[in-house]
């Protein structure tokens, strides 16, 4: 018999080690709660549909993936955690951000990425925005833009001592007090910078543009945290920072638009080991690029550079040593394969004719999300309570097996959701909770199948302990087939569905696989151990394994033992 039942104790020990391992991983990652979807914690979800602005036709999958990367960078700039940008189908991007105003998010992600080439007029090392603004202002006194105003200010301070108007201020009055100073005119109000194109310098004349004193002063006061204060207007100067926010630039009006760039490829030139990015422009862009580089090459550093600007961020600012004809250029520097490829991808995306329509916007408040989470938990508790009540009513003592199996499945499911949230970004949404509730029925159903097989074996005349083993061999095939059907359904639904329905499919598939694990490593071994006890193995009327529940008049093995016990006293009386 021991050979038939195997080693249920060892199997339970393996399961206990697995549970301990999941708990250890949660402790190491310091994650104790699952990541919640927007419908439970509140936030805004936007569905963007891509289209080809140059005509009809399908959207290039590579362009869609690059667009997702650009939008992810925009969303990350909001400084909110747990934002998600995913592609759906062949032309949709879904953006989900918690606790952000709907209008702000639509404006941020709905616009197409803008790529421009501008001349550099000043460059200054700055401290990252995490430091107080005063530190960056005082930490760079030697920079060109800030030193020129200081020099002119010192000259104007000394000038009044040599002019006649300064004489009265030095003469005392009768009571030895100086004369009051002459009234000065109020400062001239600052003219706001244009926010729309049409009032500045067109690309054909942009190379001859020079910064004004106001531009120099604004640049000196500009910090990388002030990006939103100065818009990226094509025919106006631009204050921009690099992607690390450690260098700020004063840039002239746009020389070349990104739509004039036709190709950007990262590679290693022949007989070289350095990674470079090769650019190619169309005819109009090639002529403009040659004119611009001829003028820029004659300037001194940093004005011998041109900046490649994407969404008001200077992603690169290479220097130019000579005019570049033919519309082909090579950007070299401290590139490796990853950085060169990233730059080429960004340049290609900025040049692609890709635009987006906002197809759907949904907003869920944090309060409503909390109420939905509460409602989902209550529904799960009610479903669990009904299953437990039915199991104890119908199966009596065996209800403990069902409850324990549900508890083990619940612990593994919870730990898996927590760990998947930190590793692959899985977020539990309301549909996922529905999938978890369905899993309660799946786990209970596996036990029902097993119990019914045990009844069939007992009716065929096998002892209870034998019926538990032979019934398992017949039941496990049925359980595997049923769980495989559920798993395939979840997989197909996950592939074809979009949005929150994917959460239901993923959770259903996850809990189905956990059910297979639990029924093999816990439910069956526990039944084998219980059959060895007097309460269950002896067929107690409250055990659930009594003859009435198994559909027989008596348990085959138990009847033999009772008959043997009755014969022994009779034999002893005859001997007496």
Buried (B, 14 or more C-beta within 10 A) or exposed (E): EEEEBBEBEEBBEEBEEBEEEBEEBBEEEEBEEBBBBBBBBBBBBBBBBBBBEEEEEEBBEEBBEBBBBBBBBBBEEBEBEBBBBBBBEEBBBBBBBBBBEBEEBBEBBBEBBBBBBBBBBBBBEBBEBEEEBEEBBEEBEEBBBBEBEEEEEEEEEEEEEEEEEEEEEEEEEEEEEEEEEEEEEEEEEEEEBEEEEEEBBEBEEBBEBEBEEEBBBBBBBBBBBBBEEBEBBBBBBBBBBBBEBEBBBBBBBBBBBBBBBBBBBBBEEEEEEEBBBBBBBBEBBBBBBBBBBBBBBEBEEBBBBBBBBBBBBBBBBBBBEEBBBEBEBEBBBEBEEEBBBBBBBBBBBBBBEBBBEBEEBBBBEBEEBBEBBEEBEEBBEEBBEEBBEEBBEBBBBBBBBBBBBBEBBBBBBBBBBBBBBBEEEBBBBBBBBBBBBBBBEBBBBBBBBBBBBBBBBBEEEBBBBBBBBBBBEBBBEBBBEBBEEBBEBBBEBBEEBEBBBBBBBBBBBBBBBBBBBBBBBBBBBBBBBBBBEEEBBBBBEEBBBBBEBBEBEBBBBBBEEEEEEEEEEEEEEEEE
